[in-house]
């Protein structure tokens, strides 16, 4: 798992009245933690190294026969699949909203 990284306070992000802050839905904030920037989790250097190795192996289609490589690849692949599901759900929701907006204008 990553490490918590404190970020300096910056300029507030403008949002529409009633819109939730970005940190409420940020994937970097673990479930159950307070939805604030200080709760965001970043990957540490070991995680980044494992991820870079995974990408290199995936690019050439060849992974070393090593238990740690298999374990890391399995975890990373699960995360990739979850991210793809979230992207697809988000795109479907956006398409639905656009169609409702077009329908409402008729």
RAURFEN-V771057 format. One record per backbone hydrogen bond with DSSP energy under -0.5 kcal/mol. NH is the residue of the N-H (numbers start at 0). CO is the residue of the C=O. Records with the same first field share a line. If there is no record, write none. Layout:
NH: CO, CO
//
This chain:
2: 41
4: 39
13: 11
18: 15
23: 20
24: 21
25: 21
28: 25
29: 27, 38
32: 29
35: 33
38: 35
39: 36
40: 27
41: 2
47: 43
48: 44
49: 45
50: 46
51: 47
52: 48
53: 49
54: 50
55: 51
56: 52
57: 53
58: 54
59: 55
60: 56
61: 56
65: 63
69: 65
70: 66
71: 67
72: 68
73: 69
74: 70
75: 71
76: 72
77: 73
78: 74
79: 75
80: 76
81: 77
82: 78
83: 79
84: 80
85: 81
86: 82
87: 83
88: 84
89: 85
90: 86
91: 87
92: 88
93: 89
94: 90
95: 91
96: 92
97: 93
98: 94
99: 95
100: 96
101: 97
102: 98
103: 99
104: 100, 101
105: 101, 102
//
